[in-house]
């Protein structure tokens, strides 16, 4: 495949491309209108669309809404966060904004999920997504709109709640971008699917929306776009093709300690606590030794429970493991290796029953498609400048964004935008910190413009 980044970042794969053809293409760019360069003489009947970056800049700058209303939305939602599966007020507020903008809204999908639809003639269908839910964290910022909310979770526990991941800003920027694109409707053609997903923190909301008939309500998109606030400097965006967020698996394992065969006294069998701790403490070293240190395979113990108050013996230990990988073959090797370690060491210790092992996929790999990233990256570099368009590193966090398109092989791009105030010596505390409080004005404008630009790169004829 040959890439001409100077020609709008568009990708194409001609059957053959001679030196003469390259010069012919360059000459065509000079003498033909900027919107299209016919390539009939080079590779069949293909047409290479070349977007003028100044055109997109003009659309964004001419139709950007007054962002004060979305800053107010951000502050309100930050101060009134709601946890996964309980995002009723947040969803209602989003619905009110989309109705005001004239979008057709479908709500109550997979819980409190919703989608705003705007059909604007023939063209590509683009899905753009933000998240509704907050985290069970006690906010420790000093901003005047800090959250003091507490909610009763699904297990009956009253807990503090905070938008510590940035979903409040993700929502505000998507609403503002939806406003901008609606106002600029005469400048592009296609269909927008503006999705607000519940339960992202539990990595179950996208699947819940699909299982509840999401694609019975809206068309399958041609392209999906997603973005997330991070502690990079405000005014910057970061994007790249290929893997950007790891895949995650969960393993729940029960190690049974007794009673042993021929005895009715479980306390005289195997201690499941010491056995489980010994296995768990060696898992990372075992995995690294087997697959190599360069494969980005990690194993973390997220939960360990054993014993009940009043009992003088422990019958079993329950372990919750989180496994993160990039490559599918490494993923299988790691989970197989962990299962083998538990089986072998429990057998050697003489436990009465093999360990009970339950494995579930928690999150797929998030890997950006180059065909989508290339034009977006070109537009971002022109609009935000090269120094403000960063290379997105591989993150250890996880996402279920790609689930929306997995069954239909929908290509997508997922990028970051920064929220650390300019001139600050220390970066913003990382996502999920109780001190996470991004700068608002530059961050909101950057996220709004980035999402609108990314969509326009595929919608402008």
Secondary structure, DSSP 8 states (H G I E B T S, - for coil): -EE-TTTTT-EE--S---HHHHHHHHHHHHHS-TTEEE-HHHHTT-EEE---HHHHHHHHHHH---THHHHHHHHHHHHT--BTT--HHHHHHHHHHHHHHT-EEEEEETTTEEEEEEEESSS-EEEEEEE--BBS-------TT----EEE-TTS-EEE-B--SSHHHHHHHHHHHHHHHHHTGGG--EEEEEEEES-TTTT-HHHHHHHTTHHHHS---SEEEEEEEEEEETT-EEE-SEEEE-EEEEEEEEEE----TT-S-GGGS--HHHHHHHHHHHHHHHHHHHH-GGG--EEEEEEEEE--TT-SS--EEEEEEEEEESSHHHHHHHHHHHHHHHHHHHHHHT-SS--EEEEEEEE--EEE-HHHHHHHHHHHHHHH-GGGEEE---BS----TTHHHHTTT-EEEEEEEEEE-TT-SS----TT-TT----SHHHHHHHHHHHHHHHHHHH--
